Amino acid sequence: MTLNALVVRGGWEGHRPVEATDMFIPFLERAGYQVRVEASPTCTRTRTRWPPPTSCCSA
C-alpha cells in the first residue's frame, strides 16, 4: 500500500509557510509517504490520482 501526503503551503509570508513545511516533509518521506507539495488549495478541486505529475512536486 502506498502512503500519500498532500502538503499545501501558502498564506501570509510572516508564518514562513515554505520553511515550516520543509521541516515536516523529510519526516513524512522517512515514514514512507510519497509527498506532493502544492502552493494553492485549488489542487484539491481536481480529481488527479497518484502518483502526482512531477511538475507539481518539490524535490
PLY file of the C-alpha trace (Angstrom):
ply
format ascii 1.0
element vertex 59
property float x
property float y
property float z
element edge 58
property int vertex1
property int vertex2
end_header
0.00 0.00 0.00
1.32 3.42 -0.96
1.09 6.19 1.60
0.41 9.66 0.17
0.63 13.09 1.74
-0.50 16.37 0.24
1.24 19.43 1.67
-0.49 22.69 0.75
1.54 25.71 1.69
0.93 29.38 1.28
-0.67 32.25 3.08
0.91 35.04 4.99
4.68 35.06 4.49
5.14 36.01 8.14
4.18 32.45 9.02
7.04 31.26 6.79
4.94 28.55 5.08
7.75 27.13 2.94
10.25 26.91 5.79
7.65 25.45 8.15
6.54 22.70 5.80
10.12 21.96 4.74
10.72 20.85 8.33
7.98 18.20 8.11
8.40 16.86 4.58
11.56 14.82 5.37
9.75 13.24 8.34
6.89 12.18 6.08
9.26 10.79 3.45
11.22 8.81 6.06
7.91 7.39 7.27
7.27 6.07 3.77
4.98 8.74 2.36
5.04 9.94 -1.22
4.78 13.70 -0.72
3.08 16.09 -3.11
3.62 19.82 -2.50
1.23 22.47 -3.79
1.22 26.24 -3.35
-2.54 26.62 -3.52
-5.59 24.75 -2.26
-7.00 24.79 -5.79
-5.21 21.47 -6.33
-7.93 19.84 -4.24
-10.52 20.76 -6.86
-9.14 18.28 -9.39
-9.60 14.54 -9.50
-5.92 13.82 -10.17
-4.84 10.42 -8.93
-1.47 9.42 -7.52
1.31 9.48 -8.41
1.25 13.22 -8.97
2.83 14.80 -12.01
6.48 15.64 -11.43
5.94 19.30 -12.30
3.99 19.90 -9.08
6.32 18.15 -6.71
9.03 19.56 -4.52
12.41 17.87 -4.58
0 1
1 2
2 3
3 4
4 5
5 6
6 7
7 8
8 9
9 10
10 11
11 12
12 13
13 14
14 15
15 16
16 17
17 18
18 19
19 20
20 21
21 22
22 23
23 24
24 25
25 26
26 27
27 28
28 29
29 30
30 31
31 32
32 33
33 34
34 35
35 36
36 37
37 38
38 39
39 40
40 41
41 42
42 43
43 44
44 45
45 46
46 47
47 48
48 49
49 50
50 51
51 52
52 53
53 54
54 55
55 56
56 57
57 58
